[in-house]
Every structure is written in structure tokens, then in C-alpha cells.
Amino acid sequence: MAVEQLKTVTNTPGLADLSALELRQRLYDGALSAVELTRTCLQRIADGEAVVQAWATLDEAYALNQAERLDAYRQTGRPLGPLHGLPVGIKDIIDTQDLPTENGCPLDAGRQPEDDAWLVARLRAAGAVIPGKTVTTECAYLAPAKTCNPHDPAHTPGGSSSGSAAAVASGMVPLAIGTQTGGSVIRPASYCGVVGFKPTFGLIPRSGVLRTSRHLDTIGTFGRTIEDAALLADVLAGHDQADPDTRPGPAPRILETTLTDPPVTPRLAFIKTPAWSAIDADCAEGFAELAEALGDNCDEVELPTIFREGAAAHRRIMLAEIAHNLRHYYDRAGDTLAGETRRAIEEGRQISAVDYLAACDWREPLYAGLGEVLDRYDAIITPATAGEAPAGLGSTGSAAFNVLWSFLGVPAITLPLLNGANGLPIGVQLVGRRHADGQLLRTARWLVNSLGT
């Protein structure tokens, strides 16, 4: 398919472009069947996949079989699950017992897990349709995969959750799941022009998901709207004894909170972060205009210089844990790994235990300092990326505007509110307090409504 044909497909509104909440209501009302929606999504995939290449595995018959069973279930009159009939893309580092999970790695070609990941079991129980697995970079690190940016295939879609972001952006599925260790949800969502949500660390269990860094890996969601991202996160949040970083407690009611109005007009702290020196001119100009439009509801706040330690601490933890968790790939056939993956493992092996533990010690003091800001403001507003998606497919872009928030384990969401000089989307990132995910998304919804976008 030519690029112009792809633009026609992705810019033509239709059933596949409705929000997940709109589609869910139609499915609930009986105005839409799961089979009809699944066929529509499969047609959108057929129209755009030759260029976008968002899918590692796609099984049309399998998807339609799920949809048929869901339609038959609806005829029984029993209660429907919160995702009934909605197709969901799943990043290919998340185990599925009836679809391959290859981790974007040639050493795992043909790998077939025996069990579903915890979150996949939750998806099935909620009534989701799983058409296949979305593309990931190798072992969810930096080596670019085959996926292209739906807005311009000559530009990167970001990574590592490249397929998930691109699939939602091109209308192939209304919802998708990714993971973030550095910037792997927020960055591709920004580049592809969709909503990407990285919840509080530990909100969604990771059992059955490729581990790269226990202290950083976080499950995230993609959707066309804030409410869609909230819906999926709501379904997936929970406690799993097999994941020691989750905790028991009441349901977080993320979607319910998101849909409420703030009790008072939110105030935002515009923080440039230590990565600001890498900002593109058009992104900086866009944020200046955004801050001006928000007026008295937004103040520029400067973080203490000590926050510069966050990126270095994040890198030490990430690389040391990657070296540990991916060592079996390296020891078995390191020469077959992409250079980015191989070098990460080699660098991680050189980090001393003392330096690793010292890096871990930075997290809580820095979070305490951030708490002083969040005591005065409802959320932080900051770039999701340095700018629009870079040209070329040899890199997935920089996570410089994401790593601090990943390190601190705070919730973050990116909203497609800006455009760059080339007309490509640029995300506006909001960051909140740990375990206040619903409140953050409520503030994000207020921001979108207040700007009239």
C-alpha cells in the first residue's frame, strides 16, 4: 500500500475510530455485535498493516471465534464484562497460552507459553477479544523493530511498545497494552498521537510478562481518549501474590474518578525537568503557548538540582537488572542479539553492587521532594518527548522526558494536544502522586475540556 493510501485509511472516520466507551455502549445496547466490530478492526488491519506493521502475530480466525462466543454469551442474558466485545492489542512480551509470545527476540521465535499472563486472564474474564500480539522492540529495549509511524512511515513510532501505540493510532484496535521501563508507553503514544497511560508502579500485576527490571517495569494502556485508557487500567488493576510489587486493597475506581468533575479548579506545575536542554524549538514554543493559555491555573516550577541524579540512578538500576534478567539470552547466543540489547547487558554487568544499591537509595528522597510540589499543585505538566517523532527508523527516540517519572514510580499520562513543525503529534505529559491515578486522569480530562480540544 502506498503512503497516500495509508493516509486515506487512517484519516477516514468510521466504526473503528470510535472510542472504546462509545463502542462498549453500542455492544451493551445490542446495536453492535462483537463479530461486526472484530471484522471492522480486522479490515482496518488488512488495509494498513503492510505499511504500519504493528502486529507480531495476527490470527483472524481466532479473533472471530472469540467474538462469536461473546455474541452467543450475550444472548444468554447474563451480565456482560467491562470489555465485552472490545478488541485489545497485547504487546508481545506478555504471555498468551494460545498465541506465540516471542519477546521481539529471534532466540524466542516460536515460543509458546503454557499459561496466560495474569493480565491476559483478566482481559479474557472481562470479555475482551484478543486478535494477536503487537510488535515490541527486542526484549522491550531500544533496538528498533519493524513498526512505522502511522502519521508518516518515514518516522519512528517510538518504542518499545511501538506496535501497541501504532495499532491504536491507525484504528486497528480501540485499546492496547504496553509496558514502560524508561519511556516505552509515554514516548510511542506521544509520537503516534494517542493517549498513553503509565499507572503508579505496581498497580497492574506483571506475572507472565518478560522481566527486564523488577524495580521499574510497569504495565501501561493505550486508547484514543483519557476515558479509554482509564477503562483498560481499571480492568487490569489488582493484586497478584506472584508479583511482590502489587498490594492488596480496594478497587481503585480509576474510570469512575476520571469521569467526575474536579472539586475545585486544578492548578498545574509546569516543570521543564533536567532534560529541557534537549527540547525541540517547536515543542518549547508549544508549551509556552499552553502555559499562557492556562493562565493563573499554571505556574512554572523549578525542581531542585538534586533531581538531576534521577536519570543516572534510573540508568544504573535498569541496566544492572537487564544484565541479570536477560543474561540467559546473552550467555546462550549473545552474538544474535541486537547491538543495543547486547551493549546494555555488557554495561549492566560492569555496575557494582555498591553503585546499584546507591542508585536505589535515591528513589524515596526524590519522591519526597516531588511531594512538596504535589502538595501545592494537582499535577505536573511537562513534555512527553523532546518533540515530534524523529525522521528515520534507526532509533526509537529519546526517553529523557520520561525516565524521572518511571524511576519515581508515579503515574503519568500523555495527551495528543500539540503538533510539531512537520505536522506530527507531540504529547503533553501530566504527572501525579503515587496511587492517585484516578485523580490524575480527572485532571487530564479537565485540561482537555478547558482547552476545548
Residue, then its C-alpha position, 0 to 999 in steps of 0.5 A: m500500500a502506498v503512503e497516500q493510501l495509508k493516509t486515506v485509511t487512517n484519516t477516514p472516520g468510521l466504526a473503528d475510530l470510535s472510542a472504546l466507551e462509545l463502542r462498549q455502549r453500542l455492544y451493551d445496547g445490542a446495536l453492535s455485535a462483537v463479530e461486526l466490530t472484530r471484522t471492522c478492526l480486522q479490515r482496518i488491519a488488512d488495509g494498513e498493516a503492510v505499511v504500519q506493521a504493528w502486529a507480531t502475530l495476527d490470527e483472524a480466525y481466532a479473533l472471530n471465534q472469540a467474538e462469536r462466543l461473546d455474541a452467543y454469551r450475550q444472548t444468554g442474558r447474563p451480565l456482560g464484562p467491562l470489555h465485552g466485545l472490545p478488541v485489545g492489542i497485547k504487546d508481545i512480551i506478555d504471555t498468551q497460552d494460545l498465541p506465540t509470545e516471542n519477546g521481539c527476540p529471534l532466540d524466542a521465535g516460536r515460543q509458546p507459553e503454557d499459561d496466560a499472563w495474569l493480565v491476559a486472564r483478566l482481559r479474557a474474564a472481562g470479555a475482551v477479544i484478543p486478535g494477536k500480539t503487537v510488535t515490541t522492540e527486542c526484549a522491550y529495549l531500544a533496538p528498533a523493530k519493524t513498526c512505522n509511524p502511522h502519521d508518516p512511515a518515514h518516522t519512528p513510532g517510538g518504542s518499545s511498545s511501538g506496535s501497541a501505540a501504532a495499532v491504536a493510532s491507525g484504528m486497528v484496535p480501540l485499546a492496547i497494552g504496553t509496558q514502560t521501563g524508561g519511556s516505552v508507553i509515554r514516548p510511542a503514544s506521544y509520537c503516534g498521537v494517542v493517549g498513553f497511560k503509565p499507572t503508579f508502579g505496581l498497580i497492574p500485576r506483571s506475572g507472565v510478562l518478560r522481566t527486564s527490571r523488577h524495580l521499574d517495569t510497569i504495565g501501561t494502556f493505550g486508547r484514543t481518549i483519557e476515558d479509554a485508557a482509564l477503562l483498560a487500567d481499571v480492568l487490569a488493576g489488582h493484586d497478584q501474590a506472584d508479583p511482590d510489587t502489587r498490594p492488596g486493597p480496594a478497587p481503585r475506581i480509576l474510570e469512575t474518578t476520571l469521569t467526575d468533575p474536579p472539586v475545585t479548579p486544578r492548578l498545574a506545575f509546569i516543570k521543564t525537568p533536567a532534560w529541557s536542554a534537549i527540547d525541540a524549538d517547536c515543542a518549547e514554543g508549544f508549551a509556552e503557548l499552553a502555559e499562557a493559555l492556562g493562565d493563573n491555573c499554571d505556574e512554572v516550577e523549578l525542581p531542585t538540582i538534586f533531581r538531576e541524579g534521577a536519570a543516572a540512578h534510573r540508568r544504573i538500576m535498569l541496566a544492572e537488572i537487564a544484565h541479570n534478567l536477560r543474561h540467559y539470552y546473552d550467555r546462550a547466543g549473545d552474538t544474535l542479539a541486537g547491538e543495543t540489547r547486547r551493549a546494555i547487558e555488557e554495561g549492566r554487568q560492569i555496575s557494582a553492587v555498591d553503585y546499584l544499591a546507591a542508585c536505589d537509595w535515591r528513589e524515596p528522597l526524590y519522591a519526597g521532594l516531588g511531594e512538596v510540589l504535589d502538595r501545592y499543585d494537582a499535577i505536573i505538566t511537562p513534555a512527553t518527548a523532546g518533540e515530534a517523532p524523529a525522521g528515520l527508523g534507526s532509533t526509537g527516540s529519546a526517553a529523557f522526558n520520561v525516565l524521572w517519572s518511571f524511576l519515581g514510580v508515579p503515574a503519568i499520562t500523555l495527551p495528543l494536544l500539540n503538533g510539531a513543525n512537520g505536522l506530527p503529534i507531540g504529547v503533553q505529559l501530566v504527572g501525579r502522586r503515587h496511587a492517585d491515578g484516578q485523580l490524575l486522569r480527572t485532571a487530564r480530562w479537565l485540561v482537555n475540556s478547558l482547552g476545548t480540544 
